[in-house]
């Protein structure tokens, strides 16, 4: 055997996932299942810039940038005491449907766009994500709090 080979298995039988392990607390298993129920459809654009953190902008007016492999969401967030407005665009611009998905809600807000821009207002504070759908393109942002 060379120095890189192992004679013992990486997981012993006691460590091998079997699905019937009773040592996982019920609330942990439930939280994990809920997290996977919110899985993404298509590509996820990750938050790469938040002007609250990166530029010390005030929370009332700040910018977010989410980047995917081929598309980018540029979002301006306007926060008021009772609601929030999200205005932005997709780069490069593309015609399609934008969707604002709310956490723990059975509904979402939808807006068709011919030029890659969107405007959702007024909306409640909370955890949201933006999605964009067009023929051959499906991308959504990671979840973010407004």
N, C-alpha and C positions, 0 to 999 in steps of 0.2 A: 504494500500500500504506500502511496505517496503521502506527503505531509498534508495534503488538502482533502484527503478522503476520510470519511467517518465510518466507523464500524457499527456505531449505535444509531438507532433511528432518531430523527429530530424530535418527534413527539412520541412519548411513551403511550401505551394504550390508555392509561389513566388521563392523559392530556388530550387525547384525540377527540375532536368535537363529535358528539353523538346525537345531540338533540334531546336527550332525556336526562341531562345532568340536573339534579335537583338542588345543586349548590348555588345556582344563580337566583338571586332574590326576584320575586314576582314583579316588583316595581321596576327593576332594572330591565327585565325582559320586555315589559310593557313599553317603557320609554324607548328601547331600541326598535321595537316594531313600529311605534309611532314615527320615529325618525326616518325609517325606511319607507313609510307610507307617503312621505313628502318627497320622494325621489324625483329627480329631474326628468323632463322629456327633452331629449336632444342635448345639445351642447350647453354647458354652463359658462357664462362669462363671469370671471372673477373680479372682485373689487380690487383695483390697483391704485386708486387715488381717492382720497377723501379730504377735501379742503379744510374740514374741521380739525383734522390731525396734521395734515401735511402743510397747511398754509395759515393755520390759526384763524380761519374765517369764522364769523359768528354763526350760531346755529340757525338764526332766522333766515339766512341766505347762504347756502353752501353748495358745492359741486361734488358730484360723484362720477367716477369713470370705471366702467366694467369692461374688461377685454376678453374676447374669445379668440379662436384661431383666425377667423377672417372678419369678424364684425366687432364693433365697439359701441357701447351705450354711453352717451354723455348726458348726465342728468343734473338739472338745477332743482334744488329742494328749497321751497319757501315754507317756513314753519310759522304758524300763527297759534295763539293759545288754544283755539278749539279745532283747528283743522290744518291740513297740509296740502300743498300743491306740488306736483311733479311735472316739469316741463323739460323736454329734451329731444335728442335726435340719435339716430343710428348712423354710424360711419362704417363703410361708405353708405350713402343714402340708398334706400331700397323701398319699394312699395310693398306693403303687406299689412298684417294685422298685429297690433300691439295689444297685450293683455296685462292688466294689473291684477295680480293674484294676492289675496289677503290670507294671512295665516288663520287657520281654523274657521274658514268661511266656506259655505257651499256655493258661493257665487264669486264672480270676478267682473272687472270692468273691461270692456273691449272697445277698441278704437281702430278703424281702418285708416290707413295713411297712404297717400300717393307719393309722398316725398321723404319718408323716413323720419318724420317728426311726430311727437306725441305730447299730449297735455291732459293730465288727470287732476281734476279739482272740482269741488273740495273732497277731501278724503280724511278719514280718521287717522289718528296716530296709531302706530302699531308696526308689526312685522309684515313686510311685503316683498314681492319680487316682480320684475318686469319680464315679459316674454314677447318674442317676435316670431311670427309665423308667415312664411311665404312659400310658394312652390320651390322645393329643394333646399329650403333654409328653415331651421328651427333652432332657436337659441333663447336662453333665458338667463337672467342675472342670478347671482347667489341671493339668498334672503338678506334683507337689510331693514333696519329700524328707522322709521320716520316719526 
